[in-house]
Amino acid sequence: MSTTTSQPESGPADAAASTQTAALDGAVAIQGRTPWEIIRGRLKRDRVTMTAFVFSVFFIALAALSPLLQAVGLIDPLSNHAELVQGLGSMPEGPFGGMSTSHWLGVEPGSGRDLLSRIVAGITTSMLVALFATVFAIIVGTILGIISGYARGRVDWWISRGLDLVLSFPSTVMLLSLSVVLVSRIAGIMGVPESDNRAKITFIALVLGFFGFPFFARVVRGQVLSLREREFVEAAKSLGARPGRIYFKELLPHLWAPILVYTTLILPANIAAEASLGFLGVSVTPPTPSLGAILNDSVGYARVDPAFFFFPGMTVFFIVLALNLLGDGLRDALDPKAGRS
């Protein structure tokens, strides 16, 4: 008669004991990390990217809070102060453009308006234009890129040739030449006067977004060309999924990394473009401030009042630099080929 010896089942206590024994033997337990944990770890170790992130959040928060600061009276970008300017050309009194405890960055020549308030309000205008243009470019570029990369054939050919056609136009020349006609049309559609800043902001945002989406559409198309051969796409097709579901339910969730990186790269480019257009005179109607309009007004005083030119110019520089560095850091952190340390 044979007897069978039953083995006790291993439980949590046995697992903990084995882990402790392994640790005593010098082995180290391996803990897996999610992709988000890897990305956060890379970003935290990148001091340049974290510094750029802090500055980017500061400028974005300043742009968002500017209307509130103006409503409560903490900034006043529109009021003239004739008593603060005098002499030939109505130059500001005092050194460095009239800097004082009441006007930290001085005042504008001629009008005496507070320069700090003008810059803060100008950040809001420039950010608003750049944000609308970026959203337009991202949405249109993502849709066309997904359709072109997945459909292939004639659809891909026609979309690609359309992108080439848009890229062949000189964007700056088109902005300058079409500003009068398109602003009038947009104002008519919106039911506002041509001098209304909403019509001009809409015009600049639409044109910047229109000339910006082909670049992103090409990036998305390249990503989709590789994704369309993956197993999850083939599985969705075998289950009878329609193209719309494959576009936005299967492919789009795998494109968030390039979308995020491209957003942080195209946003500062649009801010710089808006500043350039304001410098060329295609901007909001005075006295509403924008960074480009302030720079345009300050050029004539660059020698006699360098502070009036220096402060708005450095503001544009730091905003564009911070957002560009943030975009570069995000691109490196999201790169799957980068080191896992």
Backbone as numpy.savetxt, mean C-alpha at the origin, in Angstrom:
# Nx Ny Nz CAx CAy CAz Cx Cy Cz
-1.61 -76.46 28.37 -2.47 -75.27 28.37 -1.58 -74.04 28.37
-1.73 -73.24 27.34 -0.87 -72.06 27.22 -1.54 -70.86 27.84
-0.72 -70.05 28.41 -1.23 -68.81 29.05 -0.77 -67.62 28.23
-1.64 -66.63 28.12 -1.33 -65.41 27.34 -1.14 -64.24 28.29
-0.02 -63.60 28.15 0.28 -62.45 29.02 -0.17 -61.18 28.30
-1.10 -60.47 28.89 -1.60 -59.23 28.26 -0.65 -58.08 28.52
-0.39 -57.26 27.45 0.49 -56.10 27.58 -0.36 -54.88 27.95
0.09 -54.12 28.91 -0.68 -52.92 29.28 -0.65 -51.89 28.16
-1.78 -51.27 28.00 -1.87 -50.22 26.96 -1.12 -48.97 27.41
-0.46 -48.33 26.43 0.29 -47.10 26.74 -0.67 -45.93 26.77
-0.51 -45.11 27.76 -1.37 -43.94 27.92 -0.57 -42.66 27.93
-1.20 -41.53 28.28 -0.49 -40.25 28.34 0.67 -40.26 29.31
0.53 -40.97 30.41 1.61 -41.01 31.39 2.84 -41.68 30.80
2.61 -42.80 30.04 3.74 -43.48 29.42 4.40 -42.59 28.36
3.59 -41.82 27.61 4.16 -40.92 26.59 5.01 -39.85 27.24
4.52 -39.30 28.37 5.29 -38.27 29.07 6.58 -38.85 29.61
6.50 -40.11 30.12 7.70 -40.74 30.66 8.73 -40.98 29.56
8.26 -41.41 28.38 9.19 -41.66 27.28 9.83 -40.37 26.79
9.05 -39.29 26.79 9.60 -37.99 26.40 10.66 -37.53 27.38
10.38 -37.73 28.69 11.34 -37.35 29.70 12.61 -38.19 29.59
12.46 -39.49 29.31 13.63 -40.36 29.13 14.45 -39.92 27.93
13.77 -39.56 26.84 14.49 -39.08 25.66 15.26 -37.82 25.96
14.65 -36.92 26.75 15.33 -35.68 27.10 16.55 -35.96 27.96
16.43 -36.97 28.88 17.58 -37.31 29.71 18.70 -37.92 28.89
18.35 -38.61 27.81 19.37 -39.22 26.96 20.03 -38.22 26.03
19.61 -36.95 26.07 20.22 -35.92 25.22 19.44 -35.60 23.98
18.34 -36.29 23.72 17.53 -36.00 22.54 16.63 -34.81 22.81
16.32 -34.08 21.75 15.46 -32.91 21.85 14.17 -33.19 21.08
13.05 -32.99 21.74 11.77 -33.20 21.07 11.55 -32.14 20.00
11.12 -32.57 18.83 10.91 -31.66 17.70 9.47 -31.18 17.74
9.33 -29.87 17.69 7.99 -29.27 17.67 7.78 -28.59 16.33
6.69 -28.95 15.67 6.39 -28.36 14.39 5.87 -26.94 14.53
6.07 -26.15 13.47 5.60 -24.77 13.45 4.73 -24.56 12.22
3.68 -23.80 12.42 2.80 -23.47 11.31 3.46 -22.42 10.43
2.99 -22.27 9.19 3.57 -21.23 8.32 3.48 -19.83 8.92
2.36 -19.53 9.61 2.23 -18.20 10.22 3.27 -18.00 11.32
3.58 -19.05 12.09 4.61 -18.93 13.12 5.98 -18.70 12.50
6.25 -19.36 11.39 7.53 -19.15 10.70 7.63 -17.72 10.19
6.54 -17.21 9.59 6.55 -15.85 9.05 6.72 -14.83 10.17
5.98 -15.01 11.26 6.11 -14.07 12.39 7.52 -14.10 12.97
8.11 -15.29 13.06 9.46 -15.37 13.57 10.47 -14.64 12.69
10.32 -14.79 11.38 11.23 -14.08 10.47 11.06 -12.57 10.58
9.81 -12.12 10.65 9.58 -10.67 10.74 10.11 -10.09 12.04
9.93 -10.80 13.14 10.40 -10.28 14.42 11.92 -10.17 14.47
12.61 -11.05 13.76 14.07 -10.99 13.76 14.61 -9.96 12.78
13.75 -9.47 11.88 14.19 -8.47 10.89 13.91 -7.08 11.45
14.93 -6.45 12.00 14.74 -5.15 12.65 14.37 -4.05 11.65
14.92 -4.12 10.46 14.61 -3.11 9.46 13.13 -3.17 9.08
12.63 -4.39 8.86 11.22 -4.53 8.50 10.31 -4.11 9.64
10.65 -4.45 10.88 9.82 -4.05 12.01 9.82 -2.55 12.20
10.97 -1.91 11.99 11.02 -0.43 12.06 10.17 0.18 10.97
10.27 -0.37 9.75 9.44 0.12 8.65 7.96 -0.10 8.94
7.63 -1.22 9.59 6.24 -1.50 9.95 5.71 -0.46 10.93
6.52 -0.10 11.93 6.09 0.90 12.91 5.85 2.25 12.23
6.77 2.67 11.37 6.60 3.94 10.68 5.41 3.90 9.73
5.20 2.77 9.05 4.06 2.66 8.14 2.74 2.76 8.89
2.65 2.07 10.03 1.43 2.15 10.84 1.23 3.57 11.35
2.31 4.24 11.71 2.20 5.62 12.20 1.63 6.54 11.12
2.15 6.46 9.90 1.68 7.34 8.84 0.24 7.00 8.44
-0.09 5.72 8.40 -1.46 5.34 8.05 -2.44 5.79 9.13
-2.06 5.62 10.40 -2.92 6.08 11.50 -3.06 7.60 11.47
-1.98 8.30 11.15 -2.04 9.76 11.06 -2.98 10.20 9.95
-2.93 9.51 8.82 -3.84 9.84 7.72 -5.29 9.56 8.09
-5.53 8.47 8.82 -6.90 8.13 9.21 -7.45 9.08 10.26
-6.59 9.56 11.16 -7.04 10.42 12.25 -7.01 11.90 11.90
-6.48 12.26 10.76 -6.38 13.68 10.40 -7.72 14.40 10.39
-8.79 13.84 9.80 -10.08 14.55 9.86 -10.57 14.76 11.29
-10.34 13.78 12.16 -10.74 13.93 13.56 -9.91 15.01 14.25
-8.61 15.04 13.99 -7.76 16.07 14.59 -8.18 17.46 14.11
-8.59 17.54 12.86 -9.05 18.83 12.34 -10.39 19.21 12.94
-11.26 18.24 13.19 -12.57 18.54 13.76 -12.48 19.04 15.19
-11.54 18.49 15.96 -11.40 18.92 17.36 -10.48 20.12 17.52
-9.90 20.59 16.41 -9.09 21.80 16.47 -7.62 21.60 16.79
-7.14 20.38 16.78 -5.71 20.16 17.05 -4.85 20.55 15.86
-5.37 20.46 14.66 -4.68 20.96 13.48 -5.63 21.88 12.72
-5.05 22.84 12.03 -5.85 23.81 11.27 -5.12 24.11 9.96
-5.39 23.32 8.91 -4.64 23.50 7.67 -5.18 24.58 6.74
-6.30 25.21 7.07 -6.95 26.12 6.13 -6.90 27.59 6.55
-6.72 27.88 7.82 -6.79 29.26 8.29 -5.52 30.03 7.94
-5.70 31.25 7.42 -4.58 32.13 7.12 -4.18 32.92 8.38
-2.89 33.21 8.48 -2.36 34.01 9.59 -1.47 35.09 9.00
-2.11 36.17 8.57 -1.37 37.25 7.92 -0.38 37.91 8.87
-0.64 37.86 10.16 0.26 38.51 11.12 1.59 37.78 11.26
1.67 36.55 10.74 2.91 35.78 10.87 3.82 35.93 9.67
3.39 36.63 8.64 4.21 36.86 7.45 4.30 38.35 7.21
5.42 38.79 6.65 5.62 40.20 6.42 6.68 40.40 5.35
6.85 41.65 4.94 7.91 42.01 4.02 7.65 41.57 2.60
8.71 41.68 1.79 8.62 41.33 0.39 8.36 39.84 0.23
7.32 39.49 -0.47 6.97 38.09 -0.65 6.22 37.48 0.51
5.90 38.30 1.53 5.18 37.83 2.72 5.87 36.61 3.33
7.14 36.78 3.64 7.92 35.69 4.21 7.61 35.54 5.70
7.71 34.33 6.22 7.43 34.10 7.65 8.42 34.83 8.55
7.92 35.28 9.68 8.77 35.91 10.68 9.53 34.85 11.47
10.76 35.17 11.82 11.53 34.25 12.63 12.34 33.28 11.79
13.23 32.53 12.45 14.10 31.59 11.73 13.37 30.31 11.33
13.96 29.60 10.35 13.46 28.29 9.91 11.98 28.33 9.53
11.61 29.32 8.74 10.25 29.39 8.24 9.22 29.74 9.28
9.62 30.43 10.36 8.67 30.83 11.39 8.35 29.75 12.40
9.30 28.84 12.66 9.07 27.78 13.63 8.92 28.37 15.03
7.93 27.85 15.78 7.66 28.32 17.13 6.93 27.23 17.88
6.62 27.48 19.14 5.87 26.51 19.92 4.45 26.33 19.40
3.91 27.35 18.74 2.55 27.24 18.17 2.57 26.63 16.78
3.68 26.77 16.07 3.81 26.26 14.70 5.15 25.52 14.63
5.10 24.23 14.90 6.32 23.44 15.07 7.18 23.38 13.82
6.58 23.37 12.66 7.33 23.32 11.40 7.28 24.64 10.65
6.82 25.69 11.30 6.73 26.98 10.64 5.41 27.17 9.92
5.36 28.21 9.10 4.15 28.54 8.35 4.49 28.72 6.89
3.46 28.68 6.07 3.64 28.88 4.63 3.86 30.34 4.32
4.78 30.67 3.41 4.91 32.06 2.95 3.64 32.51 2.24
3.35 33.76 2.38 2.18 34.33 1.72 0.91 34.20 2.53
0.52 33.00 2.90 -0.74 32.80 3.61 -0.56 32.69 5.12
0.58 32.22 5.57 0.80 32.03 7.00 0.10 30.81 7.58
-0.36 29.89 6.72 -1.02 28.68 7.23 0.00 27.75 7.87
-0.44 27.05 8.90 0.45 26.17 9.66 0.93 25.02 8.77
2.25 24.87 8.65 2.82 23.89 7.74 2.60 22.46 8.24
2.73 22.23 9.55 2.52 20.89 10.09 1.10 20.42 9.84
0.12 21.31 10.04 -1.27 20.94 9.79 -1.50 20.64 8.31
-0.85 21.41 7.44 -0.99 21.18 6.01 -0.40 19.82 5.61
0.74 19.47 6.19 1.37 18.20 5.86 0.52 17.03 6.35
0.00 17.12 7.58 -0.81 16.04 8.12 -2.07 15.84 7.28
-2.75 16.95 6.94 -3.93 16.84 6.08 -3.56 16.38 4.68
-2.38 16.78 4.20 -1.94 16.34 2.88 -1.66 14.85 2.83
-1.18 14.29 3.94 -0.97 12.84 4.00 -2.28 12.10 3.80
-3.36 12.63 4.39 -4.67 12.00 4.23 -5.10 11.98 2.77
-4.97 13.12 2.10 -5.36 13.19 0.69 -4.54 12.25 -0.17
-3.22 12.27 0.01 -2.35 11.43 -0.81 -2.59 9.95 -0.52
-2.77 9.59 0.76 -3.05 8.20 1.11 -4.38 7.75 0.52
-5.36 8.63 0.53 -6.68 8.27 0.01 -6.60 7.97 -1.48
-5.92 8.83 -2.23 -5.75 8.59 -3.66 -4.99 7.30 -3.92
-3.88 7.11 -3.20 -3.06 5.92 -3.40 -3.80 4.65 -3.02
-4.59 4.70 -1.95 -5.34 3.52 -1.52 -6.39 3.12 -2.54
-7.16 4.09 -3.03 -8.17 3.78 -4.05 -7.51 3.21 -5.31
-6.41 3.81 -5.75 -5.72 3.32 -6.94 -5.18 1.90 -6.72
-4.66 1.64 -5.54 -4.11 0.31 -5.24 -5.20 -0.74 -5.21
-6.32 -0.44 -4.57 -7.44 -1.40 -4.51 -7.96 -1.70 -5.91
-8.09 -0.66 -6.72 -8.56 -0.86 -8.09 -7.60 -1.76 -8.86
-6.29 -1.49 -8.76 -5.30 -2.29 -9.48 -5.27 -3.73 -8.99
-5.40 -3.93 -7.67 -5.34 -5.28 -7.12 -6.56 -6.09 -7.57
-7.75 -5.51 -7.49 -8.96 -6.25 -7.85 -8.97 -6.62 -9.34
-8.75 -5.62 -10.19 -8.78 -5.88 -11.63 -7.63 -6.80 -12.04
-6.43 -6.54 -11.52 -5.29 -7.37 -11.88 -5.44 -8.81 -11.42
-6.00 -9.03 -10.22 -6.20 -10.39 -9.72 -7.20 -11.15 -10.58
-8.32 -10.53 -10.90 -9.35 -11.21 -11.70 -8.82 -11.57 -13.08
-8.21 -10.59 -13.77 -7.71 -10.87 -15.11 -6.55 -11.86 -15.09
-5.70 -11.78 -14.07 -4.57 -12.70 -13.98 -5.02 -14.14 -13.76
-6.02 -14.33 -12.89 -6.53 -15.68 -12.65 -7.19 -16.26 -13.90
-8.02 -15.45 -14.55 -8.71 -15.94 -15.76 -7.71 -16.26 -16.86
-6.74 -15.37 -17.05 -5.76 -15.57 -18.11 -4.89 -16.80 -17.86
-4.42 -16.97 -16.61 -3.55 -18.08 -16.31 -4.25 -19.43 -16.33
-5.52 -19.46 -15.97 -6.24 -20.73 -15.91 -6.85 -21.11 -17.26
-7.43 -20.14 -17.96 -8.15 -20.45 -19.19 -7.22 -20.83 -20.33
-6.07 -20.14 -20.41 -5.12 -20.37 -21.51 -5.83 -20.14 -22.85
-5.17 -20.57 -23.94 -5.79 -20.47 -25.26 -6.07 -19.05 -25.70
-7.18 -18.86 -26.37 -7.54 -17.55 -26.91 -7.80 -16.53 -25.81
-8.43 -16.99 -24.73 -8.70 -16.06 -23.63 -7.39 -15.49 -23.09
-6.43 -16.35 -22.88 -5.13 -15.89 -22.39 -4.48 -14.95 -23.39
-4.57 -15.26 -24.68 -3.95 -14.42 -25.71 -4.57 -13.03 -25.74
-5.90 -12.95 -25.72 -6.56 -11.65 -25.79 -6.30 -10.82 -24.53
-6.33 -11.45 -23.37 -6.05 -10.69 -22.14 -4.60 -10.21 -22.13
-3.67 -11.05 -22.52 -2.26 -10.66 -22.55 -2.02 -9.52 -23.52
-2.65 -9.58 -24.69 -2.48 -8.48 -25.65 -3.12 -7.19 -25.12
-4.24 -7.32 -24.41 -4.84 -6.13 -23.80 -3.93 -5.51 -22.75
-3.27 -6.34 -21.95 -2.31 -5.82 -20.96 -1.14 -5.13 -21.64
-0.66 -5.72 -22.74 0.43 -5.09 -23.49 0.00 -3.74 -24.05
-1.25 -3.65 -24.49 -1.76 -2.39 -25.03 -1.80 -1.31 -23.97
-2.27 -1.66 -22.77 -2.32 -0.68 -21.68 -0.92 -0.23 -21.30
0.02 -1.17 -21.25 1.39 -0.84 -20.86 2.10 0.01 -21.90
1.61 0.02 -23.13 2.26 0.80 -24.18 1.97 2.29 -24.07
0.95 2.68 -23.30 0.62 4.09 -23.15 1.52 4.72 -22.09
2.03 5.93 -22.35 2.77 6.66 -21.30 1.79 7.22 -20.27
1.83 6.70 -19.06 0.81 7.03 -18.07 0.83 8.50 -17.68
2.01 9.09 -17.50 2.08 10.49 -17.07 1.50 11.41 -18.13
1.85 11.17 -19.39 1.33 12.00 -20.48 -0.19 11.85 -20.57
-0.69 10.64 -20.41 -2.13 10.43 -20.47 -2.84 11.14 -19.33
-2.25 11.10 -18.15 -2.84 11.80 -17.01 -2.94 13.30 -17.27
-1.87 13.87 -17.79 -1.87 15.31 -18.03 -2.81 15.71 -19.17
-2.84 14.91 -20.22 -3.64 15.28 -21.39 -5.12 15.04 -21.21
-5.49 14.03 -20.41 -6.90 13.69 -20.25 -7.53 14.27 -18.99
-6.76 15.01 -18.21 -7.27 15.47 -16.92 -8.50 16.35 -17.06
-8.47 17.30 -17.99 -9.59 18.25 -18.12 -10.85 17.52 -18.57
-10.72 16.67 -19.60 -11.90 15.99 -20.16 -12.49 15.00 -19.16
-11.64 14.15 -18.58 -12.14 13.10 -17.70 -12.65 13.65 -16.38
-12.02 14.68 -15.85 -12.52 15.28 -14.62 -13.91 15.85 -14.84
-14.13 16.48 -16.00 -15.45 17.02 -16.32 -16.49 15.90 -16.43
-16.12 14.78 -17.06 -17.05 13.66 -17.19 -17.36 13.05 -15.82
-16.33 12.86 -15.01 -16.54 12.25 -13.69 -17.39 13.17 -12.82
-17.13 14.47 -12.90 -17.93 15.41 -12.11 -19.39 15.37 -12.54
-19.63 15.22 -13.87 -21.00 15.12 -14.34 -21.69 13.87 -13.85
-20.96 12.75 -13.83 -21.54 11.50 -13.34 -21.84 11.58 -11.85
-20.94 12.21 -11.09 -21.12 12.32 -9.65 -22.09 13.44 -9.27
-22.41 14.32 -10.23 -23.32 15.42 -9.95 -22.71 16.51 -9.09
-21.42 16.78 -9.28 -20.71 17.80 -8.51 -20.03 18.75 -9.48
-19.63 19.95 -9.05 -18.89 20.85 -9.93 -17.52 20.29 -10.31
-16.97 20.79 -11.41 -15.65 20.31 -11.85 -14.56 20.65 -10.83
-14.75 21.71 -10.08 -13.74 22.10 -9.09 -13.82 21.26 -7.81
-14.82 20.40 -7.71 -14.95 19.57 -6.51 -13.80 18.58 -6.44
-13.18 18.51 -5.28 -12.02 17.64 -5.12 -12.36 16.16 -5.24
-13.61 15.77 -4.98 -13.98 14.37 -5.10 -13.83 13.88 -6.53
-14.17 14.74 -7.50 -14.01 14.37 -8.90 -12.54 14.23 -9.27
-11.69 15.11 -8.76 -10.27 15.04 -9.09 -9.61 13.84 -8.41
-9.99 13.56 -7.16 -9.43 12.39 -6.48 -9.84 11.11 -7.19
-11.09 11.04 -7.63 -11.56 9.87 -8.36 -10.82 9.70 -9.67
-10.60 10.79 -10.38 -9.87 10.75 -11.65 -8.45 10.23 -11.46
-7.73 10.80 -10.50 -6.33 10.39 -10.29 -6.26 8.93 -9.86
-7.16 8.52 -8.96 -7.15 7.13 -8.48 -7.46 6.15 -9.61
-8.46 6.47 -10.44 -8.83 5.57 -11.53 -7.70 5.43 -12.55
-7.09 6.56 -12.89 -6.03 6.50 -13.91 -4.80 5.79 -13.37
-4.40 6.06 -12.13 -3.26 5.36 -11.54 -3.55 3.87 -11.42
-4.77 3.52 -11.01 -5.14 2.11 -10.92 -5.19 1.44 -12.29
-5.67 2.18 -13.30 -5.78 1.62 -14.65 -4.41 1.29 -15.22
-3.44 2.16 -15.00 -2.10 1.90 -15.52 -1.27 1.03 -14.59
-1.82 0.68 -13.42 -1.08 -0.16 -12.49 -1.49 -1.62 -12.50
-2.73 -1.94 -12.92 -3.19 -3.32 -12.81 -2.49 -4.28 -13.78
-2.00 -3.87 -14.97 -1.36 -4.86 -15.86 -0.13 -5.52 -15.23
0.64 -4.78 -14.44 1.83 -5.37 -13.82 1.43 -6.50 -12.87
0.40 -6.25 -12.06 -0.01 -7.28 -11.12 -0.71 -8.43 -11.81
-1.45 -8.14 -12.88 -2.10 -9.22 -13.63 -1.08 -10.21 -14.16
0.07 -9.72 -14.58 1.12 -10.62 -15.06 1.70 -11.46 -13.93
1.85 -10.85 -12.75 2.36 -11.61 -11.60 1.39 -12.73 -11.24
0.09 -12.42 -11.17 -0.91 -13.41 -10.82 -0.98 -14.50 -11.89
-0.90 -14.12 -13.14 -0.95 -15.11 -14.22 0.18 -16.12 -14.08
1.38 -15.64 -13.78 2.50 -16.55 -13.60 2.29 -17.52 -12.45
1.69 -17.04 -11.35 1.40 -17.92 -10.22 0.34 -18.96 -10.58
-0.68 -18.53 -11.31 -1.79 -19.44 -11.64 -1.34 -20.50 -12.64
-0.40 -20.18 -13.51 0.09 -21.17 -14.47 0.67 -22.39 -13.78
1.29 -22.19 -12.61 1.81 -23.33 -11.86 0.75 -23.97 -10.97
-0.17 -23.15 -10.43 -1.19 -23.68 -9.53 -2.23 -24.53 -10.27
-2.48 -24.21 -11.55 -3.55 -24.91 -12.27 -3.24 -26.38 -12.48
-2.00 -26.80 -12.34 -1.62 -28.20 -12.50 -1.57 -28.95 -11.17
-1.91 -28.27 -10.07 -1.83 -28.92 -8.77 -3.00 -29.87 -8.56
-2.84 -30.77 -7.56 -3.83 -31.82 -7.34 -5.18 -31.27 -6.91
-5.19 -30.21 -6.09 -6.48 -29.71 -5.60 -7.32 -29.12 -6.73
-6.67 -28.56 -7.76 -7.41 -28.05 -8.91 -7.97 -29.20 -9.73
-7.15 -30.23 -9.92 -7.63 -31.39 -10.67 -8.78 -32.07 -9.93
-8.70 -32.11 -8.60 -9.78 -32.72 -7.82 -11.06 -31.91 -7.96
-10.95 -30.59 -7.92 -12.14 -29.75 -8.07 -12.75 -29.92 -9.46
-11.92 -30.03 -10.49 -12.43 -30.23 -11.84 -13.12 -31.58 -11.97
-12.55 -32.61 -11.34 -13.15 -33.94 -11.44 -14.49 -34.02 -10.72
-14.69 -33.15 -9.72 -15.97 -33.12 -9.01 -17.00 -32.23 -9.69
-16.62 -31.66 -10.84 -17.57 -30.86 -11.60 -17.65 -29.40 -11.19
-16.61 -28.87 -10.55 -16.62 -27.47 -10.12 -16.60 -26.56 -11.34
-17.37 -25.50 -11.28 -17.41 -24.54 -12.36 -16.17 -23.65 -12.32
-15.85 -22.99 -13.46 -14.66 -22.13 -13.48 -14.68 -21.04 -12.41
-15.87 -20.46 -12.14 -15.94 -19.41 -11.13 -15.52 -19.90 -9.76
-15.94 -21.12 -9.41 -15.54 -21.67 -8.12 -14.04 -21.96 -8.09
-13.50 -22.47 -9.19 -12.07 -22.74 -9.22 -11.27 -21.45 -9.12
-11.76 -20.39 -9.78 -11.05 -19.11 -9.73 -10.95 -18.58 -8.30
-12.11 -18.50 -7.63 -12.19 -17.74 -6.39 -12.22 -18.60 -5.13
-12.48 -19.90 -5.25 -12.49 -20.78 -4.09 -11.23 -21.64 -3.99
-10.66 -21.97 -5.14 -9.50 -22.86 -5.14 -8.19 -22.10 -5.36
-8.17 -21.22 -6.38 -6.92 -20.54 -6.73 -6.67 -19.29 -5.89
-7.69 -18.47 -5.67 -7.49 -17.19 -4.98 -6.89 -17.34 -3.59
-7.32 -18.32 -2.75 -6.70 -18.43 -1.42 -5.20 -18.71 -1.45
-4.68 -19.24 -2.56 -3.25 -19.52 -2.66 -2.47 -18.32 -3.20
-3.15 -17.20 -3.44 -2.49 -16.02 -4.00 -2.37 -14.88 -3.00
-2.71 -15.13 -1.72 -2.71 -14.05 -0.76 -1.31 -13.49 -0.52
-0.27 -14.33 -0.61 1.09 -13.86 -0.36 1.54 -12.84 -1.41
1.47 -13.14 -2.73 1.85 -12.12 -3.70 0.93 -10.90 -3.68
-0.35 -11.09 -3.36 -1.26 -9.94 -3.27 -0.83 -9.02 -2.14
-0.51 -9.59 -0.98 -0.08 -8.78 0.16 1.22 -8.05 -0.14
2.18 -8.76 -0.71 3.48 -8.14 -1.01 3.31 -7.04 -2.06
2.56 -7.31 -3.11 2.39 -6.33 -4.17 1.65 -5.10 -3.67
0.72 -5.29 -2.75 0.00 -4.14 -2.19 0.95 -3.21 -1.47
1.86 -3.76 -0.66 2.80 -2.92 0.07 3.85 -2.29 -0.85
4.01 -2.81 -2.06 4.96 -2.23 -3.00 4.31 -1.20 -3.92
3.06 -1.44 -4.32 2.41 -0.50 -5.24 1.84 0.71 -4.52
1.52 0.56 -3.22 0.98 1.70 -2.47 1.96 2.86 -2.40
3.23 2.65 -2.02 4.16 3.79 -2.03 4.41 4.33 -3.42
4.37 3.46 -4.44 4.54 3.95 -5.81 3.40 4.90 -6.19
2.19 4.59 -5.76 1.06 5.47 -6.04 1.14 6.77 -5.24
1.66 6.69 -4.01 1.85 7.91 -3.23 2.85 8.83 -3.92
3.95 8.25 -4.38 4.94 9.05 -5.10 4.37 9.60 -6.41
3.54 8.79 -7.08 2.93 9.26 -8.33 1.97 10.42 -8.07
1.18 10.32 -7.00 0.27 11.42 -6.65 1.06 12.69 -6.32
2.16 12.53 -5.61 3.00 13.69 -5.30 3.57 14.31 -6.57
3.96 13.46 -7.52 4.49 13.97 -8.79 3.41 14.70 -9.58
2.20 14.15 -9.58 1.10 14.81 -10.30 0.75 16.13 -9.64
0.74 16.18 -8.30 0.51 17.43 -7.60 1.57 18.45 -7.91
2.82 17.99 -8.05 3.92 18.88 -8.40 3.73 19.44 -9.81
3.10 18.63 -10.69 2.85 19.08 -12.07 1.55 19.86 -12.20
0.81 20.00 -11.12 -0.41 20.80 -11.14 -1.69 20.02 -11.30
-1.61 18.69 -11.46 -2.81 17.85 -11.56 -3.11 17.31 -10.18
-3.84 18.07 -9.40 -4.08 17.67 -8.02 -5.37 18.31 -7.54
-5.59 18.26 -6.24 -6.81 18.81 -5.66 -6.79 20.33 -5.75
-7.97 20.91 -5.63 -8.12 22.36 -5.74 -7.69 23.02 -4.44
-6.84 24.05 -4.50 -6.49 24.78 -3.27 -7.74 25.39 -2.65
-7.74 25.57 -1.31 -6.64 25.36 -0.38 -6.55 23.95 0.20
-7.34 22.99 -0.31 -7.24 21.61 0.18 -5.82 21.10 -0.05
-5.15 20.60 0.98 -3.74 20.22 0.81 -3.57 18.78 0.33
-2.50 18.57 -0.39 -1.96 17.24 -0.67 -0.44 17.39 -0.69
0.25 16.29 -0.51 1.71 16.38 -0.44 2.29 16.94 -1.74
1.75 16.51 -2.87 2.24 17.02 -4.14 1.95 18.49 -4.33
0.76 18.93 -3.93 0.41 20.35 -4.07 1.28 21.22 -3.17
1.58 20.74 -1.96 2.46 21.50 -1.07 3.85 21.61 -1.66
4.37 20.53 -2.22 5.67 20.58 -2.86 5.66 21.52 -4.05
4.58 21.52 -4.81 4.47 22.43 -5.95 4.52 23.89 -5.50
3.84 24.19 -4.38 3.84 25.56 -3.88 5.19 25.96 -3.29
5.95 24.98 -2.80 7.19 25.30 -2.09 8.39 25.49 -3.01
8.27 25.11 -4.29 9.42 25.18 -5.19 9.91 26.61 -5.34
9.00 27.55 -5.46 9.39 28.94 -5.63 10.07 29.55 -4.43
9.97 28.90 -3.27 10.58 29.43 -2.04 11.74 28.54 -1.55
12.24 27.65 -2.43 13.26 26.69 -2.00 14.53 27.37 -1.52
14.88 28.52 -2.08 16.11 29.22 -1.67 15.88 30.14 -0.48
14.80 30.89 -0.53 14.58 31.88 0.53 13.96 31.27 1.78
13.22 30.17 1.63 12.60 29.48 2.77 12.75 27.98 2.58
13.96 27.43 2.78 14.18 26.00 2.52 13.35 25.08 3.39
12.94 25.54 4.59 12.13 24.68 5.47 10.79 24.35 4.82
10.23 25.29 4.07 8.94 25.07 3.42 9.05 23.96 2.38
10.20 23.79 1.76 10.42 22.73 0.78 10.91 21.45 1.44
11.71 21.57 2.50 12.36 20.43 3.10 11.37 19.50 3.81
10.48 20.05 4.65 9.62 19.20 5.48 8.62 18.38 4.68
7.89 18.95 3.71 7.00 18.07 2.92 7.76 17.08 2.05
8.94 17.50 1.55 9.74 16.57 0.76 10.22 15.38 1.58
10.67 15.62 2.82 11.12 14.53 3.68 9.95 13.66 4.11
8.76 14.24 4.22 7.58 13.44 4.57 7.28 12.42 3.48
7.29 12.87 2.23 7.09 11.94 1.11 8.18 10.88 1.10
9.42 11.30 1.35 10.55 10.37 1.34 10.37 9.28 2.39
10.03 9.64 3.62 9.93 8.66 4.69 8.72 7.73 4.49
7.61 8.26 3.99 6.44 7.41 3.75 6.76 6.36 2.69
7.32 6.79 1.57 7.64 5.86 0.49 8.71 4.87 0.93
9.73 5.34 1.65 10.80 4.45 2.11 10.27 3.39 3.08
9.44 3.81 4.04 8.92 2.86 5.03 8.07 1.79 4.37
7.19 2.16 3.47 6.33 1.19 2.82 7.12 0.27 1.89
8.13 0.80 1.21 8.95 -0.04 0.35 9.75 -1.06 1.16
10.34 -0.62 2.27 11.08 -1.55 3.12 10.16 -2.61 3.72
8.94 -2.21 4.08 7.98 -3.17 4.59 7.62 -4.21 3.53
7.43 -3.75 2.30 7.13 -4.69 1.22 8.27 -5.65 0.95
9.51 -5.15 0.98 10.66 -6.03 0.78 10.77 -7.06 1.91
10.53 -6.62 3.15 10.59 -7.54 4.28 9.51 -8.61 4.21
8.32 -8.22 3.82 7.24 -9.21 3.68 7.53 -10.20 2.56
8.10 -9.71 1.49 8.45 -10.62 0.38 9.47 -11.65 0.83
10.47 -11.23 1.60 11.47 -12.18 2.10 10.87 -13.15 3.11
9.98 -12.66 3.98 9.39 -13.52 5.01 8.43 -14.53 4.41
7.77 -14.18 3.32 6.81 -15.08 2.70 7.42 -15.98 1.64
8.73 -15.83 1.40 9.38 -16.64 0.38 9.57 -18.06 0.88
8.94 -19.04 0.25 9.06 -20.42 0.75 10.46 -20.99 0.56
11.28 -20.39 -0.29 12.62 -20.89 -0.55 13.64 -20.33 0.45
13.19 -19.40 1.32 14.10 -18.83 2.30 14.39 -19.86 3.38
15.43 -19.57 4.19 15.80 -20.49 5.26 14.71 -20.60 6.31
14.60 -21.73 6.95 13.58 -21.98 7.95 14.03 -21.63 9.37
15.18 -21.03 9.50 15.67 -20.74 10.85 14.94 -19.59 11.47
